[in-house]
Amino acid sequence: MRYIPLSSLMPGMVVGRNLYDIQQNLLLRKGKIVKDEYIKKIEALGFQGIYIADKNTEDIEIRDVISDSLRKKALTSVKGSFMSLAQNEVGKKSKVKMASIKEVITNIVDDIINNKDLMVNLIDLKTYDDYTYYHCVNVAVLSIVMGINYGLNKQKLIELGLGAVLHDVGKMFVDKDILNKEDVLEKEEYDYIKKHTEFGYRYLKETFDIPMSSYVSVLQHHERLDGTGYPNQCKGKEVTLFARIIAIADVYDALISNRSYRTALLPSEAIEYLMGNGDAFDTELIKLFITKIAPYPIGVTVQLSNGFIGVVKENFEDACLRPKVKIIKGVDDHKIKPYTINLRDDASYRNLTIVSLC
């Protein structure tokens, strides 16, 4: 199985993994033959691409740190809770929703602990309309992965996960016309959107019985260590550990996401961005982050510096830019018998690098 971006998706390809919308309605079933109308539909929904099955990549297994079923449950829970807030359904109903989120976060922590040897292979199938909910779940997963690498115990991981999955809850109180505006924001509009951190902090603090560390991280997740963030221009260790972790996860997932106003960056480019902004982010946490987040996720098609095309088959924590790659095409799409190379361990390939995604 391999991932195909929408720009390379062609009629006749075979769907390799079920594709769902956020309501968990099945859009494309595994084994379906791709048609023109399917491509137009998933493009309209804002998907970046899909997984396909073919003979050359039958042996490539794509596993993530949480199960597909748990990710679906998390998305449903987060959307239900946020929609409840948007409709001002506070009180008892909202507390029931918070119990659901706490349960989901606990299950995510357990899943990641059980799969802690896996790297995060995040080619996420977000849609434009439901971006916020996918984003919040992804930020929770990425934050918990970092928290485990940092050495946090299970209770602290749950508190971190709560802050991460709720980090953007304040946007439910921001005018949607401004929040979803595709044109350049006026200064007053941008300043208003930045208030979402305070809106979320106050709402969580005043409405729910959740740890202080969780709602303070919601307030601070846009603070930067050099004092350039908001709302309080905190510096250095004035920014809590949870907020420093969530800030990295938040920026990374936002950068690799397609939005209506810009195209997603590649995972490798997003990692480069974080590494190049060490004054703003915690450099020690970034070092932990890049050992668990694959710049070239399993299943993506890459071009090597010798012109050959391959599909990433396995990643290594100690050499994130040097994965195991299954070569499927020669130079200029020349047909070859597929074979696997190990860019980390095989000395004969040390002069080869990955130059782009296909």
C-alpha positions as CSV (number, residue, x, y, z in Angstrom):
1,M,0.0,0.0,0.0
2,R,1.2,3.5,-0.7
3,Y,-0.1,7.1,-0.3
4,I,-1.0,9.0,-3.5
5,P,-1.4,12.8,-3.4
6,L,-4.5,14.0,-5.2
7,S,-2.4,15.5,-8.0
8,S,-1.1,12.1,-8.9
9,L,-4.4,10.1,-8.4
10,M,-5.5,8.4,-11.6
11,P,-8.7,6.5,-12.7
12,G,-8.1,2.8,-12.5
13,M,-6.0,2.8,-9.3
14,V,-7.3,0.6,-6.5
15,V,-8.2,2.1,-3.1
16,G,-5.9,0.6,-0.4
17,R,-7.7,1.8,2.8
18,N,-11.2,2.8,3.6
19,L,-11.8,6.5,3.4
20,Y,-14.3,8.1,5.8
21,D,-15.7,11.5,6.5
22,I,-15.7,12.9,10.1
23,Q,-19.3,11.5,10.6
24,Q,-17.6,8.1,9.8
25,N,-19.7,7.7,6.7
26,L,-17.8,5.5,4.3
27,L,-16.8,7.5,1.2
28,L,-14.5,5.0,-0.6
29,R,-14.2,1.3,0.3
30,K,-10.9,-0.6,0.2
31,G,-10.6,-2.5,-3.1
32,K,-12.8,0.0,-5.1
33,I,-11.5,1.1,-8.5
34,V,-10.9,4.8,-8.6
35,K,-13.1,6.8,-11.1
36,D,-13.1,10.4,-12.3
37,E,-16.1,11.2,-10.2
38,Y,-14.5,9.8,-7.1
39,I,-11.5,12.1,-7.6
40,K,-13.7,15.1,-8.1
41,K,-15.6,14.3,-4.9
42,I,-12.6,13.9,-2.6
43,E,-11.1,17.0,-4.1
44,A,-14.2,18.9,-3.3
45,L,-14.1,17.6,0.3
46,G,-10.6,18.9,0.6
47,F,-8.7,15.6,1.0
48,Q,-5.0,15.8,0.2
49,G,-4.8,12.2,-1.2
50,I,-5.7,8.6,-0.5
51,Y,-3.9,5.3,0.0
52,I,-3.9,2.9,-2.9
53,A,-3.0,-0.8,-3.3
54,D,-0.8,-2.1,-6.0
55,K,1.4,-5.2,-6.7
56,N,4.7,-3.4,-6.1
57,T,3.8,-2.3,-2.5
58,E,1.8,-5.2,-1.2
59,D,4.5,-5.8,1.5
60,I,4.3,-2.3,2.9
61,E,2.3,-2.1,6.1
62,I,1.2,1.3,7.4
63,R,0.8,1.3,11.2
64,D,0.4,4.4,13.4
65,V,0.7,4.9,17.1
66,I,-3.1,4.8,17.6
67,S,-5.6,2.5,16.0
68,D,-7.9,3.7,13.2
69,S,-11.0,2.9,15.4
70,L,-9.7,5.0,18.3
71,R,-8.9,7.9,16.0
72,K,-12.4,7.8,14.6
73,K,-13.9,7.7,18.2
74,A,-11.7,10.7,19.1
75,L,-12.8,12.7,16.1
76,T,-16.5,12.0,16.9
77,S,-16.0,12.9,20.5
78,V,-14.2,16.2,19.8
79,K,-16.6,17.3,17.2
80,G,-19.6,16.5,19.4
81,S,-18.1,18.5,22.3
82,F,-17.1,21.5,20.1
83,M,-20.5,21.6,18.4
84,S,-22.1,21.5,21.8
85,L,-20.1,24.6,22.8
86,A,-21.0,26.3,19.5
87,Q,-24.7,25.9,20.3
88,N,-24.1,27.2,23.8
89,E,-25.2,23.9,25.3
90,V,-23.4,24.4,28.6
91,G,-24.0,22.7,32.0
92,K,-24.9,19.1,32.3
93,K,-24.6,18.2,28.6
94,S,-21.2,19.8,28.2
95,K,-19.9,17.9,31.3
96,V,-21.0,14.7,29.8
97,K,-19.0,15.6,26.6
98,M,-16.0,16.4,28.8
99,A,-16.2,12.9,30.4
100,S,-16.2,11.5,26.9
101,I,-13.1,13.5,25.9
102,K,-11.3,12.4,29.1
103,E,-12.1,8.8,28.3
104,V,-10.8,9.2,24.7
105,I,-7.5,10.8,25.9
106,T,-6.9,8.0,28.4
107,N,-7.4,5.5,25.7
108,I,-5.1,7.4,23.3
109,V,-2.4,7.5,26.1
110,D,-2.8,3.7,26.5
111,D,-2.5,3.1,22.8
112,I,0.6,5.2,22.4
113,I,2.3,3.6,25.4
114,N,1.6,0.2,23.9
115,N,3.0,1.3,20.6
116,K,5.8,3.5,21.9
117,D,8.4,1.9,19.6
118,L,6.5,3.1,16.5
119,M,7.2,6.4,14.8
120,V,4.3,8.7,13.9
121,N,3.6,8.3,10.2
122,L,1.3,11.2,9.8
123,I,-0.2,11.6,6.4
124,D,-3.5,12.6,7.7
125,L,-6.7,12.7,5.6
126,K,-8.1,16.0,6.8
127,T,-10.9,17.9,5.0
128,Y,-11.2,21.6,4.9
129,D,-14.6,21.8,6.6
130,D,-13.6,19.6,9.6
131,Y,-10.0,20.8,9.9
132,T,-10.4,21.9,13.5
133,Y,-11.5,18.5,14.8
134,Y,-8.8,16.5,12.9
135,H,-6.2,19.1,14.0
136,C,-7.1,18.9,17.7
137,V,-6.9,15.1,17.7
138,N,-3.6,15.2,15.8
139,V,-2.1,17.7,18.2
140,A,-3.2,15.5,21.2
141,V,-1.5,12.5,19.6
142,L,1.7,14.4,18.8
143,S,1.9,16.0,22.2
144,I,1.4,12.7,24.0
145,V,4.1,11.1,21.9
146,M,6.5,13.9,22.9
147,G,5.4,13.6,26.6
148,I,6.2,9.9,26.6
149,N,9.6,10.6,25.1
150,Y,10.1,13.3,27.8
151,G,9.4,10.8,30.5
152,L,6.0,12.0,31.8
153,N,4.0,9.5,33.9
154,K,0.5,8.4,32.8
155,Q,-1.4,10.9,34.8
156,K,0.7,13.8,33.4
157,L,0.2,12.4,29.9
158,I,-3.6,12.5,30.4
159,E,-3.4,16.1,31.6
160,L,-1.2,17.0,28.6
161,G,-3.5,15.3,26.2
162,L,-6.5,17.2,27.6
163,G,-4.8,20.5,27.1
164,A,-3.7,19.5,23.6
165,V,-7.1,18.2,22.4
166,L,-8.8,21.3,23.8
167,H,-6.1,23.9,22.8
168,D,-8.3,25.5,20.1
169,V,-11.6,25.3,22.0
170,G,-11.7,29.1,22.3
171,K,-12.2,29.3,18.5
172,M,-15.8,28.2,19.1
173,F,-16.4,31.6,20.6
174,V,-14.8,33.6,17.7
175,D,-17.0,35.0,14.9
176,K,-16.9,32.4,12.2
177,D,-16.9,35.0,9.4
178,I,-13.6,36.2,10.7
179,L,-12.2,32.8,11.6
180,N,-12.9,31.4,8.1
181,K,-12.0,34.5,6.1
182,E,-9.8,33.7,3.1
183,D,-8.6,37.2,2.5
184,V,-5.8,38.9,4.4
185,L,-7.0,39.7,7.9
186,E,-7.2,43.3,9.1
187,K,-5.1,44.0,12.2
188,E,-8.2,44.3,14.3
189,E,-9.5,40.9,13.0
190,Y,-6.2,39.2,13.7
191,D,-6.1,40.6,17.2
192,Y,-9.6,39.4,17.8
193,I,-8.7,35.8,16.6
194,K,-5.7,35.8,19.0
195,K,-8.2,36.1,21.9
196,H,-9.2,32.5,21.3
197,T,-6.5,31.4,23.8
198,E,-8.1,33.5,26.6
199,F,-11.6,32.5,25.6
200,G,-10.7,28.8,25.8
201,Y,-8.8,29.3,29.1
202,R,-11.7,31.1,30.8
203,Y,-14.3,28.7,29.6
204,L,-12.4,25.6,30.7
205,K,-11.4,27.0,34.0
206,E,-14.9,28.2,34.9
207,T,-17.0,25.3,33.5
208,F,-15.1,22.1,34.1
209,D,-13.2,20.2,36.7
210,I,-10.0,19.6,34.8
211,P,-6.4,20.1,36.0
212,M,-5.0,23.6,36.1
213,S,-2.0,22.4,34.0
214,S,-4.4,21.5,31.2
215,Y,-6.3,24.8,30.9
216,V,-3.1,26.9,31.5
217,S,-1.6,25.2,28.4
218,V,-4.6,26.2,26.4
219,L,-3.9,29.8,27.4
220,Q,-0.2,29.6,26.6
221,H,0.0,27.4,23.4
222,H,0.7,30.5,21.2
223,E,3.4,31.8,23.6
224,R,7.0,31.7,22.2
225,L,10.2,31.3,24.2
226,D,11.6,34.5,22.7
227,G,8.6,36.6,23.9
228,T,7.1,37.0,20.5
229,G,3.9,35.0,21.2
230,Y,0.6,35.8,22.8
231,P,-1.5,36.6,24.9
232,N,1.1,37.7,27.5
233,Q,4.4,37.6,25.7
234,C,5.8,35.1,28.1
235,K,9.5,34.2,27.8
236,G,11.6,31.0,28.4
237,K,10.4,28.9,31.3
238,E,7.5,31.3,32.0
239,V,5.9,29.1,29.3
240,T,4.8,25.9,30.9
241,L,6.2,22.5,29.8
242,F,2.8,21.4,28.5
243,A,2.4,24.7,26.5
244,R,5.9,24.3,25.0
245,I,5.0,20.7,23.9
246,I,1.6,21.7,22.5
247,A,3.1,24.7,20.6
248,I,5.4,22.4,18.6
249,A,2.6,19.9,17.8
250,D,0.2,22.6,16.9
251,V,2.5,24.4,14.4
252,Y,3.7,21.1,12.9
253,D,0.2,19.8,12.2
254,A,-1.0,23.1,10.9
255,L,2.0,23.3,8.5
256,I,1.4,19.9,7.0
257,S,-2.4,20.5,6.5
258,N,-4.0,21.8,3.3
259,R,-6.0,24.9,3.9
260,S,-8.3,26.8,1.6
261,Y,-5.8,29.7,1.5
262,R,-2.5,27.7,1.2
263,T,-1.0,24.4,0.3
264,A,0.3,22.0,2.9
265,L,4.1,21.7,3.5
266,L,5.7,18.3,3.4
267,P,6.5,16.8,6.8
268,S,10.2,17.2,6.1
269,E,9.7,20.9,5.4
270,A,7.6,21.4,8.5
271,I,10.4,19.8,10.6
272,E,12.9,22.1,8.9
273,Y,10.7,25.1,9.9
274,L,10.6,24.1,13.5
275,M,14.4,23.4,13.6
276,G,15.0,26.8,12.0
277,N,13.0,28.7,14.7
278,G,14.8,27.5,17.8
279,D,14.5,30.8,19.5
280,A,10.8,30.5,19.5
281,F,10.4,26.8,20.4
282,D,12.1,24.6,23.0
283,T,15.1,23.1,21.1
284,E,15.3,20.1,23.5
285,L,11.7,19.2,22.8
286,I,12.2,19.6,19.1
287,K,15.1,17.0,19.3
288,L,12.7,14.6,21.0
289,F,10.0,15.4,18.4
290,I,12.1,14.6,15.4
291,T,13.0,11.1,16.7
292,K,9.4,10.1,16.7
293,I,7.9,12.0,13.7
294,A,8.8,10.6,10.3
295,P,9.8,13.3,7.8
296,Y,9.0,10.8,5.1
297,P,6.1,8.7,6.4
298,I,5.7,5.0,5.4
299,G,3.9,4.7,2.2
300,V,4.9,8.0,0.6
301,T,6.6,7.9,-2.8
302,V,10.0,9.6,-3.0
303,Q,12.6,10.5,-5.6
304,L,16.2,9.8,-4.8
305,S,19.2,11.9,-5.9
306,N,20.0,9.3,-8.6
307,G,16.6,9.8,-10.2
308,F,15.1,6.5,-9.0
309,I,11.6,6.4,-7.5
310,G,10.7,4.4,-4.4
311,V,8.2,4.0,-1.6
312,V,9.2,4.5,2.0
313,K,9.0,1.1,3.8
314,E,10.5,1.6,7.2
315,N,11.7,4.6,9.3
316,F,14.4,4.7,12.0
317,E,14.4,7.0,15.1
318,D,18.1,7.5,15.0
319,A,18.2,8.4,11.3
320,C,14.9,10.0,10.4
321,L,16.1,11.2,7.0
322,R,17.5,7.8,6.0
323,P,14.6,5.3,5.8
324,K,14.3,2.0,4.1
325,V,12.9,2.5,0.6
326,K,11.4,0.1,-1.9
327,I,12.6,1.1,-5.4
328,I,9.8,0.7,-7.9
329,K,10.9,2.8,-10.9
330,G,14.2,3.7,-12.6
331,V,15.2,7.0,-14.1
332,D,12.5,8.6,-16.3
333,D,9.9,6.0,-15.1
334,H,12.0,3.1,-16.5
335,K,10.4,-0.1,-15.5
336,I,12.5,-2.3,-13.1
337,K,12.0,-5.3,-10.8
338,P,11.3,-3.7,-7.4
339,Y,14.0,-4.0,-4.7
340,T,14.6,-2.6,-1.3
341,I,17.5,-0.4,-0.1
342,N,18.4,0.7,3.4
343,L,19.7,4.3,3.3
344,R,20.8,4.1,7.0
345,D,22.7,0.9,7.1
346,D,24.0,0.1,3.6
347,A,27.3,1.8,2.9
348,S,26.9,1.5,-0.8
349,Y,23.9,4.0,-0.7
350,R,25.5,6.6,1.5
351,N,25.8,9.0,-1.4
352,L,22.0,8.8,-2.0
353,T,19.6,11.2,-0.5
354,I,15.8,11.8,-0.8
355,V,15.3,14.9,-2.9
356,S,11.5,15.2,-3.2
357,L,8.1,13.5,-2.7
358,C,6.2,12.4,-5.8
